[in-house]
Amino acid sequence: MNCDIHLTDKLAVYADEVRRGLAIEIVPPCVNRSQAAFSVDGGRIVYALGALKNVGHEAMEMIVAARGDKPYVTLFDLARRVDLKRIGKRPLEMLARAGAFDVLDANRRRALESLDALVAYSAAIHEQRASSQVSLFGEAGDDLPEPRLSAADDWLPTERLAEEHAAIGFYLSGHPLDDYMGALKRRGILTFAQVLERAEQGPAVVKMAGAVSVRQERKSARGNRFAFVGLSDPTGLYEVTVFSEALEASREHLEPGCNVTITAEATLEADQLKLLCRAVEPIDRAVAGNGGAAEGFRVYLERGEAVATVRGILARAAEQAKAGPRGPILLTLMAPDLPGEIDIELGDRLPVSPQLRGALKAVGGVVTVEDLDA
């Protein structure tokens, strides 16, 4: 992996083989644990800071060298010990998106949106030190007030994964389809690993799900357009060939970042899985209805202040949802100072998808989210 540290496509394949084929854990990038290059700790691979997109190896070495044997405590501590202006804003953005600052501040969006203030704070401190100014309160720069960090709420789980993908080049800490696996199983939609097993028994027509990572279109000798589409699910990476008819009917659903189900002809040739796509469908549409997605959600909350956050997530989901099932969502308050459980009905035209369930479960103060089945 160190030999190909700047080749994201190869790193994605290596990481998939390491985690699934060799059952070796990969520790996500972290300013307190990672080196500039890939390293090993307790039988686990620690992801390299220098493997993130658009970061320089020397800049990451500066962060590691300043850390030494003393882990960073806060973002301000990092800014005092590392000249962030020399690191550069773009590499710092990649570190925030990848979650490398999680150990200092778990709110990745806040870390990202506070970078301008942190860089200015760091630059002022290091300029004072370079000018040999002595502070009445101790080391140069110690008397400078810490800047105010952004008050933004963190990204939703799916947004965190998308930002992480942008920085790392593939999904490392989770997968966009994780919340869909139960609904997909109920619908009889197979994983990549299951399709591989099925193809070993002979050619088959299968239905499988995936998150689109790349689409490369080509033109045949007859002038017809076709595409190679790279997808992934929680069990692995795979590629499908989409010929002109299916491509024209589904191009809008095959943009990077889209979650889809595909119907494909699966064959095994020289131990290589070949997939020829027949049809594509958005994943929310595929799992809708009885046996797939829930008819609605009941959200149990132990803290009343979480209601505002839940309402905000639902409002954003309603704005973004272009298709898929809608249904009722009930909030059930379970605070100990209440006489009993209190139900709040939010209406019956709200989007209900496994993805939304995962976002609601991640809210602080939400105990659990249950399906309201028909």
C-alpha positions in Angstrom: 0.0 0.0 0.0 2.9 2.3 0.6 4.3 1.6 -2.9 0.9 2.9 -4.3 0.2 5.4 -1.7 -1.0 8.1 -4.2 -3.0 5.7 -6.4 -6.5 5.8 -4.9 -8.0 3.1 -7.2 -5.3 0.6 -6.2 -5.7 1.5 -2.5 -9.4 0.8 -2.7 -8.7 -2.7 -4.1 -6.0 -3.4 -1.5 -8.2 -2.2 1.4 -11.1 -4.4 0.2 -8.8 -7.4 0.0 -7.2 -6.7 3.4 -10.5 -6.2 5.2 -12.6 -9.0 3.5 -10.1 -11.4 2.2 -7.5 -11.3 5.0 -9.8 -10.1 7.8 -7.4 -7.5 8.9 -8.8 -4.3 10.4 -7.9 -0.9 9.0 -7.7 1.9 11.5 -9.1 5.1 9.9 -6.8 8.1 9.5 -6.2 10.0 12.7 -3.8 12.8 13.6 -2.9 11.1 16.9 -2.4 7.5 15.5 -1.5 7.7 11.9 1.9 8.2 10.4 2.5 9.9 7.0 2.8 6.4 5.5 0.9 3.2 6.2 1.9 1.6 9.5 1.0 -1.5 11.6 -0.2 -1.3 15.2 -1.3 -4.4 17.1 -2.0 -6.4 14.0 -4.1 -3.7 12.4 -3.2 -1.4 9.5 -3.2 2.3 10.4 -4.3 4.4 7.5 -1.7 6.8 6.2 -2.3 10.6 6.4 -0.2 10.8 3.2 -2.7 8.6 1.4 -5.5 11.1 1.5 -6.3 13.0 -1.7 -4.6 16.3 -2.4 -2.2 16.2 0.6 1.6 16.3 0.5 3.7 13.7 2.2 6.0 16.4 3.7 3.1 18.3 5.1 1.8 15.2 6.8 5.3 14.5 8.2 5.1 17.9 9.8 2.0 16.9 11.7 3.5 13.6 12.8 6.8 15.3 13.9 5.1 18.0 15.9 3.0 15.3 17.7 6.0 13.3 18.8 5.2 11.2 21.9 2.6 13.7 23.0 -0.9 13.3 21.4 -2.8 16.4 20.4 -5.6 17.3 22.8 -7.7 19.8 20.9 -7.8 21.6 17.6 -6.3 24.6 19.3 -3.5 22.5 20.6 -2.8 21.3 17.1 -2.9 24.9 15.8 -0.3 25.9 18.5 2.1 23.1 17.8 1.8 22.9 14.0 2.1 25.9 11.6 -1.2 25.2 9.8 -0.5 27.9 7.2 2.5 25.8 6.0 0.2 22.7 5.9 -2.2 24.5 3.6 -6.0 24.7 3.7 -6.7 22.1 1.0 -4.8 19.3 2.9 -6.5 20.4 6.2 -9.9 20.1 4.5 -9.1 16.6 3.4 -8.1 15.7 7.0 -11.4 17.1 8.3 -13.4 15.3 5.7 -11.6 12.0 6.3 -12.2 12.1 10.1 -8.6 12.6 11.0 -9.6 15.3 13.5 -12.3 13.1 15.1 -10.2 12.5 18.2 -10.0 16.3 18.7 -13.6 17.2 17.7 -16.1 14.6 16.6 -18.1 17.2 14.6 -16.4 17.0 11.2 -18.4 19.8 9.7 -17.5 22.1 12.5 -13.8 21.2 12.1 -14.0 21.9 8.4 -15.9 25.2 8.7 -13.5 26.4 11.4 -10.3 26.0 9.4 -10.0 29.6 8.4 -10.1 30.7 12.0 -7.7 28.0 13.1 -5.2 28.7 10.4 -5.2 32.5 11.2 -4.8 31.6 15.0 -1.9 29.2 14.2 -0.2 31.8 11.9 -0.4 34.5 14.5 1.2 32.2 17.1 4.0 31.0 14.9 4.7 34.5 13.7 5.1 35.7 17.3 7.5 32.8 18.0 9.5 33.5 14.8 9.9 37.2 15.9 11.2 36.1 19.3 8.5 38.0 21.1 8.2 37.1 24.8 4.7 37.1 26.3 4.1 38.2 29.9 2.0 35.1 30.3 4.5 32.5 29.1 5.5 31.2 25.7 5.0 33.5 22.7 1.4 33.2 21.5 0.0 31.8 24.7 -1.8 35.1 25.4 -3.7 35.0 22.1 -7.4 34.2 22.6 -8.6 30.9 21.0 -10.9 31.6 18.1 -14.6 30.7 18.1 -15.4 27.5 16.2 -18.3 27.1 13.9 -21.7 26.4 15.5 -22.8 24.1 12.6 -24.4 20.8 13.3 -22.5 17.8 12.1 -23.2 16.1 8.8 -25.8 13.4 8.6 -24.3 9.9 8.4 -24.7 9.6 4.7 -23.1 13.1 4.2 -20.2 12.1 6.5 -19.6 9.1 4.3 -19.8 11.2 1.1 -17.2 13.6 2.5 -15.0 10.8 3.7 -15.2 9.2 0.2 -14.1 12.5 -1.3 -11.0 12.6 0.9 -10.1 8.9 0.9 -11.4 7.8 -2.5 -13.5 5.0 -1.1 -15.7 4.1 1.9 -13.7 3.2 4.9 -15.6 3.7 8.1 -18.9 2.5 6.8 -21.0 2.2 3.6 -24.1 4.0 2.3 -26.0 0.7 1.9 -25.4 -0.4 5.6 -28.9 0.9 6.6 -30.5 -0.8 3.6 -29.2 -4.4 4.1 -32.3 -5.6 6.0 -34.8 -4.2 3.4 -32.7 -5.6 0.6 -32.6 -9.0 2.1 -36.4 -9.0 2.6 -36.7 -8.1 -1.1 -34.4 -11.0 -2.2 -31.7 -8.5 -3.5 -28.3 -10.1 -3.3 -25.0 -8.8 -2.2 -21.8 -8.9 -4.3 -20.5 -11.8 -2.3 -23.8 -13.8 -2.8 -23.7 -13.1 -6.5 -20.2 -14.4 -6.7 -21.2 -17.6 -5.0 -24.3 -17.9 -7.3 -22.1 -17.4 -10.4 -19.8 -20.3 -9.4 -22.8 -22.6 -10.0 -23.3 -21.3 -13.5 -24.6 -18.2 -15.4 -27.6 -16.5 -13.7 -29.7 -13.4 -13.8 -29.5 -11.6 -10.5 -30.7 -8.5 -8.8 -28.1 -6.7 -6.6 -27.5 -3.3 -5.0 -24.6 -0.9 -5.1 -23.4 2.6 -4.6 -22.1 4.1 -7.8 -18.4 5.3 -7.6 -17.5 5.9 -11.2 -19.0 5.7 -14.7 -16.8 5.6 -17.9 -18.7 5.9 -21.1 -17.4 4.6 -24.4 -18.6 4.4 -28.0 -18.7 1.1 -29.9 -17.6 0.6 -33.5 -21.2 1.0 -34.5 -21.4 4.3 -32.8 -23.6 3.1 -29.8 -22.6 4.4 -26.4 -22.0 2.0 -23.5 -20.5 2.3 -20.1 -18.4 0.6 -17.5 -19.8 1.4 -14.1 -18.0 0.8 -10.8 -20.1 0.1 -7.8 -19.7 -1.2 -4.2 -21.7 -2.7 -1.4 -20.7 -3.6 2.1 -19.3 -6.9 0.8 -17.0 -5.7 -2.0 -16.3 -3.7 -5.1 -17.5 -4.7 -8.6 -18.0 -3.4 -12.1 -20.9 -3.8 -14.5 -21.1 -3.2 -18.3 -24.1 -1.2 -19.3 -25.0 -1.3 -23.1 -26.7 1.5 -25.0 -30.4 0.7 -24.3 -30.0 0.3 -20.6 -27.6 3.2 -20.4 -30.1 5.6 -22.1 -32.9 4.5 -19.8 -30.9 4.9 -16.6 -28.0 7.3 -17.1 -29.4 9.8 -14.5 -29.3 7.0 -11.9 -25.7 6.0 -12.6 -24.1 9.2 -11.4 -21.4 8.8 -8.8 -22.9 8.9 -5.4 -26.2 7.3 -6.4 -27.5 4.2 -4.7 -29.2 1.7 -7.1 -30.3 -1.8 -7.6 -29.4 -3.5 -10.9 -30.7 -6.6 -12.7 -27.7 -8.2 -14.4 -26.5 -11.4 -16.2 -23.8 -12.8 -14.0 -21.1 -15.2 -15.4 -17.8 -16.4 -14.1 -14.9 -16.3 -16.6 -11.5 -17.4 -15.5 -12.4 -16.7 -11.8 -13.5 -13.2 -12.8 -17.1 -12.1 -12.3 -18.6 -10.6 -15.4 -21.8 -8.5 -15.0 -23.9 -7.3 -17.9 -26.6 -4.9 -16.8 -30.2 -5.2 -18.0 -31.9 -2.6 -15.9 -31.3 0.0 -13.2 -33.6 1.3 -10.4 -33.1 3.8 -7.6 -32.6 1.9 -4.4 -35.4 3.6 -2.5 -37.9 2.7 -5.2 -36.6 -0.9 -5.2 -37.2 -1.4 -1.5 -40.5 0.4 -1.3 -43.7 -1.4 -0.4 -44.6 -4.4 1.7 -41.6 -6.6 2.4 -39.2 -3.7 1.7 -39.1 -0.4 3.4 -41.2 0.4 6.5 -44.5 2.2 6.1 -43.3 4.7 8.7 -41.1 5.3 11.7 -41.5 5.7 15.5 -38.6 7.6 17.0 -38.0 7.2 20.7 -36.3 10.1 22.4 -35.0 10.4 26.0 -34.2 14.1 25.7 -36.7 16.7 24.6 -34.0 19.0 23.1 -33.4 16.3 20.5 -36.8 17.1 18.9 -35.5 20.2 17.2 -32.6 18.2 15.6 -34.9 15.4 14.5 -37.3 18.0 12.9 -34.3 19.6 11.1 -33.2 16.2 9.7 -36.8 15.4 8.5 -37.1 18.9 6.9 -33.8 18.4 5.0 -34.9 14.8 4.0 -38.2 16.1 2.7 -36.5 18.7 0.5 -34.0 16.3 -0.9 -36.3 13.3 -1.5 -37.3 13.2 -5.2 -38.7 9.7 -5.1 -39.3 6.9 -2.8 -42.0 6.0 -0.2 -43.5 8.4 2.2 -45.4 7.8 5.4 -46.1 8.8 9.0 -43.4 9.5 11.5 -44.2 9.5 15.3 -41.9 10.9 18.0 -42.2 9.2 21.4 -40.8 11.2 24.3 -39.5 9.1 27.2 -37.9 11.7 29.5 -37.9 10.7 33.2 -39.5 14.0 34.3 -42.6 13.2 32.1 -45.7 11.4 33.5 -45.4 8.8 30.8 -44.6 8.4 27.1 -45.8 11.3 25.0 -46.5 10.8 21.3 -46.1 13.6 18.7 -47.3 12.8 15.2 -45.4 14.7 12.5 -47.6 13.9 9.5 -48.0 11.1 6.9 -46.2 12.6 3.9 -42.6 12.4 5.1 -39.9 10.3 3.4 -39.3 6.9 5.0 -36.2 5.2 3.9 -33.5 3.0 5.6 -31.1 5.9 5.0 -33.3 8.3 7.0 -33.7 5.7 9.7 -29.9 5.6 10.1 -29.7 9.4 10.2 -32.3 9.6 13.0 -30.6 6.8 15.0 -27.3 8.8 15.0 -28.9 11.8 16.8 -27.9 12.3 20.4 -30.9 11.7 22.6 -32.6 9.2 20.2 -32.9 5.8 21.9 -34.0 3.8 18.9 -36.1 4.0 15.7 -38.7 1.3 15.1 -40.6 0.6 11.8 -44.3 1.3 11.6 -45.3 -1.6 9.4 -48.6 -1.8 7.5 
